[in-house]
Amino acid sequence: MYLTNIEVGQKARVVNIEGQGLAKKLYEFGILNGASLQLMAKHPMRGPLVVKVGKSEVALGRRMAGKIQVELDK
């Protein structure tokens, strides 16, 4: 499942990031394999997604978020 598929408020763990360049960029924000995050905001049709990682909130474009594979926290 991809980050774009989860609902606002849901918590998930990153299991894979497609693309080495993207993985390096997201690493700077604390988004890496195994990281826990929570979706804070998402417009239903377009625009960025806002995720909480640790104590920070990060806005990610949909194309970028569509390359982040996650697993929902239980």
Secondary structure, DSSP 8 states (H G I E B T S, - for coil): -BGGGS-TT-EEEEEEES-HHHHHHHHTTT--TT-EEEEEEE-SSSS-EEEEETTEEEEE-HHHHTTEEEEE--
